[in-house]
Amino acid sequence: MSQKSTERLRDYLAQLPPQSQALLMRELERAVERGDDVAVANLVLEQLRKIVRGAEQDEQIQPRSDDPARLLFRSLEPFLAETNFPTRPGQLRRASLLPIWQWLAREGAPEAAREFEKALAAATESGPMEIAARKFQLAAAEAIIKVASPTQDDRQRALSRVGPPSVVEDLLPIGLVLQAREALETLGSRLPSQIRVLADSQIASAMEALKLPSLQTPQLLPFALSLIAQRLAAPWQIIRLAIKMAASDDELRVAATPYGIAVTIALHDLSFVAACLRTDIKRGHFDYVGEQLKTLHDGVRGLRTELDLRNDSTWGRQLTSVRADTSNALQSEIDSVPGRVRRILRQRADKDITAGAKIDASEVEDAAALIDFVAVCRTYASELAINEVTLRTFSDLQHYVEQSTEGLVQSLRGGDARVRAFRQQQVKAAIRFCEVLFGHDYASLMNRAAENAATGERKSSRAG
């Protein structure tokens, strides 16, 4: 990959919101571990790590797989969250790992940590380090569970030496997941790599795979369900396990089972997608809006149709909040689009156009992206409570752009030569909008009309 292409990739990644950077990094790291598209994944990961770590001048980043802390916590990767968004059951903060590693090396399990590092140094040339890593994982889990135990004398003082409250909150779950590594890996091995639809046969297989006693505890079941949700093409469908377990779609009966946590997981993940969508909209980034809207639309519709939720319940209020927050963010942006388009295409009198006036090409592309955004919203409008504003705005845009394009094309046939260049820029912008609103064929037709209008004007001038 050329240096220029690499710089463009880095610039693009740097513009992504932190949530999107973290999500992309996590997915790429999983792809590397699976062996999928390793060359591409490593290239993008390298640039992401430079951005996230603020080390853009360091061209040689040491592979994280050689880091003792990373080897210790490698089995936690599927559950790590890398954003400031609140975590849910079945998630751990990546930021908690370093303080816990430092505590383990300092006083939690210092002898085991030293043995582990020695084993890694000796195994660098000689082969796998899995045995050493597992031995230390068990020692670390024992030390963590001991210090986090409610029966521990002077527990608060001991916990305060581990780290701040957010780290302490993750401490016991990390110890339990490390301890249950084999059970979680066994569950993962029994699941397909991707489950397109969680139908009855897949539900039965997942329930059978979950029949490991160590995964049925209130602390570990959310992590087991998170593993399954990650394999789902539509993660909201994890609620079907809870419905199956309750043998009912009534939320009270579902909530009464241990698997009710699956609904909490689905609602939290939808809230996270909604937060990412709002952030992307505020920053003017629309690359992932279609995917985010589909996820929200399908998830909201799925929960509303497959669960009998009460409006005044905790789950009901959460779902209402997701819809309302998404609707407000989308409606505000949708309402702004016609004004952006009108500022570009508004026909002005010749005297109001200064010599050398230009239209910013980036502004045109931003407006085109917004028009496409409205079109995408129209597809998912009903479930997200934006049906009326989306249909009205899209219809207004079609009418205005069609009329404006025809008027601007006609303006090329006459007028002062001093302003013709600006008129041509407006026509070019209008044709770009036509392509988004009406398709390539109509845009090509208007482009030919514009060329004919400009050519006819030049021939008329020469004849005079």
C-alpha positions in Angstrom: 0.0 0.0 0.0 1.4 3.4 -1.0 2.3 6.0 1.6 -0.4 8.3 0.2 -3.0 5.6 0.5 -1.9 4.8 4.1 -2.1 8.5 5.0 -5.6 8.7 3.6 -6.6 5.5 5.5 -5.2 7.1 8.7 -7.0 10.3 8.2 -10.3 8.5 7.6 -9.8 6.4 10.8 -9.0 9.4 12.8 -12.3 11.0 11.9 -14.3 8.1 13.2 -15.9 8.6 16.6 -14.2 6.9 19.5 -17.0 4.3 19.8 -16.6 3.3 16.1 -12.8 3.2 16.4 -13.1 0.9 19.4 -15.7 -1.4 17.8 -13.6 -1.6 14.6 -10.4 -2.4 16.5 -12.2 -5.2 18.5 -13.6 -6.8 15.4 -10.3 -6.7 13.5 -8.5 -8.2 16.5 -11.0 -11.1 16.4 -10.5 -11.4 12.7 -6.7 -11.7 13.2 -7.2 -14.4 15.9 -9.5 -16.3 13.5 -7.0 -15.9 10.6 -9.4 -14.0 8.4 -8.0 -11.4 6.0 -4.9 -11.0 8.2 -2.9 -8.7 5.9 -5.7 -6.1 5.6 -6.7 -6.4 9.3 -3.2 -5.9 10.5 -2.7 -2.9 8.3 -5.9 -1.2 9.6 -5.1 -2.2 13.2 -1.7 -0.7 12.9 -3.1 2.7 11.9 -5.9 2.5 14.6 -3.4 1.8 17.3 -1.3 4.7 16.3 -4.3 6.9 16.5 -5.6 5.5 19.8 -2.3 5.4 21.5 -1.1 8.7 20.2 2.1 7.1 18.7 1.8 8.1 15.1 5.6 8.6 14.8 6.3 5.0 15.9 6.5 2.9 12.8 7.3 -0.3 14.6 4.6 -1.1 17.1 5.4 -4.2 19.1 2.8 -7.0 18.5 0.3 -7.1 21.4 0.4 -10.9 21.4 3.9 -10.7 23.0 2.6 -8.7 25.9 2.3 -10.9 29.1 -0.8 -8.9 30.2 -2.4 -9.5 26.8 -1.7 -13.3 27.1 -3.2 -13.4 30.6 -6.4 -11.6 29.5 -6.7 -13.0 26.0 -9.7 -15.1 26.9 -11.5 -11.9 27.9 -11.3 -10.4 24.4 -14.9 -11.3 23.4 -16.2 -9.4 26.4 -14.2 -6.2 26.4 -15.7 -2.8 25.9 -13.4 0.0 24.9 -15.7 3.1 25.1 -17.0 5.4 27.8 -20.5 4.1 27.3 -21.7 2.2 30.4 -21.1 -1.5 30.3 -23.8 -4.1 30.7 -23.8 -7.6 32.2 -21.5 -9.7 30.1 -19.1 -6.9 29.3 -15.8 -5.7 30.9 -13.9 -2.5 30.5 -10.6 -2.8 28.6 -9.3 0.1 30.7 -9.6 -2.2 33.8 -7.1 -4.7 32.6 -3.9 -2.7 33.1 -4.6 -1.8 36.8 -5.5 -5.4 37.6 -2.4 -6.7 35.9 -0.3 -4.2 37.9 -2.0 -5.2 41.1 -1.4 -8.9 40.4 2.3 -8.3 39.7 2.6 -6.1 42.7 0.7 -7.9 45.5 -2.1 -10.1 44.1 0.0 -12.9 42.8 3.6 -11.6 42.4 5.3 -15.0 42.5 3.0 -16.4 39.9 3.5 -13.3 37.8 7.3 -13.6 37.9 7.1 -17.3 37.0 4.8 -16.5 34.1 7.2 -13.8 32.7 10.1 -16.2 33.0 8.2 -18.9 31.2 7.3 -16.5 28.4 11.0 -15.4 28.1 12.0 -19.1 27.8 9.2 -20.0 25.4 9.9 -17.1 22.9 12.0 -19.4 20.7 10.7 -22.8 21.8 7.0 -22.9 21.0 3.5 -22.3 22.5 3.1 -20.5 25.8 -0.5 -21.8 26.4 0.4 -23.9 29.5 2.2 -21.1 31.2 -0.7 -18.7 30.4 -3.3 -21.0 31.7 -1.4 -21.7 34.9 -1.1 -18.0 35.6 -4.8 -17.4 34.7 -5.9 -19.8 37.4 -3.5 -18.2 39.9 -4.8 -14.8 39.0 -8.4 -15.9 39.2 -7.8 -17.3 42.7 -6.2 -14.1 43.9 -8.9 -11.9 42.4 -11.8 -14.0 43.8 -10.1 -14.0 47.2 -9.7 -10.3 47.4 -13.2 -9.6 46.1 -14.8 -12.1 48.4 -17.3 -10.5 50.8 -15.8 -12.4 53.7 -12.4 -10.9 53.1 -11.2 -9.0 56.2 -10.6 -5.3 55.5 -12.1 -5.8 52.1 -12.5 -2.2 51.1 -8.9 -1.3 51.8 -7.7 -4.3 49.8 -9.9 -3.4 46.9 -8.8 0.3 47.0 -5.3 -0.9 46.2 -6.5 -2.6 43.0 -7.8 0.6 41.4 -10.7 3.1 41.1 -14.3 2.0 41.5 -14.8 1.1 37.8 -11.9 -1.3 38.0 -13.1 -2.8 41.3 -16.5 -3.3 39.6 -14.9 -5.4 36.9 -12.6 -7.3 39.3 -14.8 -10.2 40.3 -16.3 -10.8 36.9 -12.7 -10.9 35.4 -11.7 -13.5 38.0 -14.7 -15.6 37.3 -14.3 -15.5 33.5 -10.6 -16.4 33.8 -11.6 -19.3 36.1 -14.3 -20.5 33.7 -12.2 -20.2 30.5 -12.5 -23.8 29.5 -16.3 -23.8 29.9 -16.6 -20.6 27.8 -14.3 -21.9 25.1 -16.3 -25.2 25.0 -19.5 -23.2 24.5 -17.8 -21.2 21.7 -16.6 -24.3 20.0 -20.2 -25.7 19.9 -21.7 -22.7 18.3 -21.7 -22.0 14.5 -19.4 -19.1 13.4 -22.5 -17.1 12.4 -26.2 -17.7 13.1 -28.3 -16.0 10.4 -31.6 -16.6 12.2 -32.0 -17.9 15.7 -34.8 -20.3 14.7 -36.2 -23.2 16.8 -33.4 -25.6 15.8 -30.7 -23.1 16.6 -32.3 -22.2 19.9 -32.3 -25.9 20.8 -28.7 -26.2 19.9 -27.7 -23.1 21.9 -29.7 -24.3 25.0 -27.9 -27.6 24.8 -24.5 -25.9 24.5 -25.4 -23.9 27.6 -25.9 -26.9 29.7 -22.6 -26.5 31.5 -23.2 -26.1 35.3 -20.4 -23.5 35.6 -22.1 -21.2 33.0 -25.5 -21.3 34.7 -24.5 -19.0 37.6 -25.9 -15.4 37.7 -22.3 -14.1 37.3 -21.3 -16.2 34.2 -24.6 -16.6 32.3 -24.4 -13.0 30.9 -21.0 -13.8 29.5 -22.3 -17.0 27.9 -25.2 -15.2 26.4 -22.9 -12.5 25.1 -20.8 -15.1 23.3 -24.0 -16.4 21.6 -25.2 -12.8 20.7 -21.9 -12.2 19.0 -22.5 -15.1 16.6 -26.0 -13.8 15.7 -26.4 -11.8 12.5 -29.2 -10.0 14.4 -28.0 -9.8 18.0 -31.4 -8.7 19.3 -32.6 -12.3 18.7 -30.8 -13.3 21.9 -34.1 -12.5 23.6 -35.6 -15.7 22.0 -33.6 -17.8 24.4 -35.2 -16.0 27.3 -38.7 -16.4 25.8 -38.0 -20.1 25.2 -36.9 -20.6 28.8 -40.0 -18.8 30.1 -42.3 -20.6 27.7 -44.0 -17.2 27.4 -43.6 -13.8 25.8 -45.0 -12.0 28.9 -42.2 -9.8 30.2 -42.9 -10.7 33.9 -42.5 -14.4 33.2 -39.4 -13.8 31.1 -37.9 -11.5 33.8 -38.5 -14.2 36.4 -36.0 -16.6 34.7 -32.2 -16.3 34.8 -32.3 -15.9 31.1 -34.2 -12.6 31.4 -30.8 -11.0 31.4 -30.8 -11.6 27.6 -33.4 -8.9 27.2 -31.3 -6.5 29.2 -28.3 -7.3 27.0 -30.4 -6.7 23.8 -31.8 -3.4 25.1 -28.3 -2.1 26.2 -26.8 -3.0 22.8 -29.6 -1.1 21.0 -28.9 1.9 23.2 -25.2 1.7 22.3 -26.0 1.6 18.6 -28.4 4.6 19.1 -25.7 6.5 20.9 -23.2 5.8 18.1 -25.7 6.9 15.5 -26.3 10.2 17.3 -22.6 10.8 17.6 -22.0 10.1 13.9 -24.9 12.4 12.9 -23.5 15.2 15.0 -20.1 14.8 13.4 -21.5 14.6 9.9 -20.4 11.0 9.4 -22.9 9.0 7.4 -20.9 6.0 6.3 -22.5 3.6 8.8 -25.9 5.2 9.2 -27.6 2.7 6.9 -26.3 -0.2 8.9 -27.0 1.5 12.3 -30.6 2.3 11.2 -31.2 -1.2 10.1 -29.9 -2.6 13.4 -32.1 -0.2 15.4 -35.2 -0.8 13.2 -35.0 -4.6 13.3 -34.2 -4.6 17.0 -37.0 -2.3 18.0 -39.5 -4.1 15.8 -38.2 -7.5 17.1 -38.6 -6.6 20.8 -42.0 -5.0 20.3 -43.4 -7.9 18.4 -41.8 -10.9 20.2 -42.1 -9.6 23.8 -45.3 -8.4 25.5 -43.7 -5.3 27.1 -45.5 -2.9 29.4 -45.0 0.8 28.7 -44.4 1.5 32.4 -41.9 -1.3 33.0 -38.1 -0.9 33.1 -37.7 -2.7 29.8 -40.6 -0.9 28.2 -39.2 2.5 29.3 -35.8 1.6 27.9 -37.2 0.6 24.5 -39.3 3.8 24.4 -36.2 5.8 25.2 -34.2 4.2 22.4 -37.0 5.0 19.9 -37.4 8.6 21.2 -33.7 9.4 21.3 -33.2 8.0 17.8 -36.3 9.8 16.5 -35.2 13.2 17.9 -31.7 12.9 16.5 -32.9 11.9 13.1 -35.7 14.4 12.9 -33.5 17.3 13.7 -31.0 16.3 11.0 -33.7 15.6 8.4 -35.3 19.0 9.0 -32.0 20.7 8.1 -31.5 19.0 4.7 -33.9 21.1 2.5 -32.2 24.3 3.7 -28.8 23.0 2.9 -29.9 22.1 -0.6 -31.7 25.4 -1.2 -28.6 27.4 -0.3 -26.7 25.7 -3.1 -29.3 25.7 -5.8 -31.1 29.0 -5.1 -31.3 31.0 -8.4 -29.9 34.4 -7.9 -30.1 37.5 -10.1 -27.0 38.1 -12.2 -26.2 41.3 -10.2 -26.1 39.3 -7.0 -23.4 36.9 -8.2 -19.9 38.3 -7.8 -17.1 37.7 -10.3 -15.2 34.5 -9.5 -18.0 33.1 -7.2 -17.7 29.4 -6.5 -19.5 26.6 -4.9 -17.6 24.5 -2.4 -17.4 20.9 -3.8 -17.2 19.5 -0.3 -20.4 21.3 0.6 -22.2 19.7 -2.4 -21.0 16.3 -1.4 -22.1 16.9 2.2 -25.6 17.8 0.9 -25.7 14.8 -1.3 -24.8 12.6 1.6 -27.6 14.2 3.6 -30.1 13.6 0.8 -29.0 9.9 0.8 -29.4 9.9 4.5 -33.0 11.0 4.2 -33.6 8.3 1.6 -32.2 5.7 4.0 -34.3 7.0 6.9 -37.4 6.6 4.7 -36.7 2.8 4.6 -36.8 2.5 8.4 -39.1 5.3 9.2 -42.1 3.5 10.6 -40.4 1.7 13.6 -38.3 4.7 14.5 -41.3 7.2 14.6 -40.1 9.4 11.8 -42.5 8.4 9.1 -44.2 11.7 8.6 -41.2 14.0 8.6 -39.1 11.6 6.4 -41.8 11.2 3.7 -42.6 14.9 3.7 -38.9 16.0 3.5 -38.1 13.5 0.7 -41.0 14.5 -1.3 -40.1 18.2 -0.9 -36.6 17.5 -1.9 -37.6 15.7 -5.1 -40.0 18.5 -6.1 -37.5 21.3 -5.3 -34.5 19.7 -7.0 -36.4 18.7 -10.1 -37.8 22.2 -10.5 -34.5 23.9 -9.7 -32.5 21.7 -12.1 -34.8 22.5 -15.0 -34.6 26.2 -14.1 -30.8 26.2 -13.8 -30.4 24.4 -17.1 -32.5 27.0 -18.8 -30.4 29.8 -17.2 -27.4 28.5 -19.2 -29.1 29.6 -22.4 -28.8 33.2 -21.5 -27.5 35.6 -19.0 -24.2 37.4 -18.4 -21.1 35.5 -19.4 -19.5 36.8 -16.2 -21.7 34.6 -14.1 -22.0 31.6 -16.4 -19.3 29.6 -14.6 -21.2 29.9 -11.3 -24.4 28.8 -13.0 -22.6 25.8 -14.4 -21.4 24.9 -10.9 -25.0 25.1 -9.7 -26.2 22.9 -12.5 -23.4 20.3 -11.7 -24.5 20.3 -8.1 -28.2 19.9 -9.1 -27.3 17.0 -11.3 -25.4 15.4 -8.4 -28.5 15.7 -6.3 -30.7 14.3 -9.1 -28.5 11.2 -9.1 -29.2 10.6 -5.5 -33.0 11.3 -5.7 -33.9 10.0 -9.1 -31.1 7.7 -10.2 -28.3 7.6 -12.7 -30.5 7.7 -15.9 -32.4 10.9 -14.9 -29.1 12.5 -13.9 -27.5 11.6 -17.3 -30.6 13.0 -19.1 -30.3 16.4 -17.2 -26.5 16.4 -17.9 -27.1 16.1 -21.6 -29.7 18.9 -21.4 -27.2 21.1 -19.6 -24.6 20.4 -22.3 -27.0 21.2 -25.0 -28.1 24.4 -23.3 -24.5 25.6 -22.9 -23.5 24.7 -26.5 -26.6 26.4 -27.9 -25.8 29.6 -26.0 -22.2 29.6 -27.3 -23.4 29.0 -31.0 -25.9 31.8 -30.6 -23.2 34.2 -29.4 -20.9 33.4 -32.3 -23.7 33.8 -34.8 -24.5 37.2 -33.5 
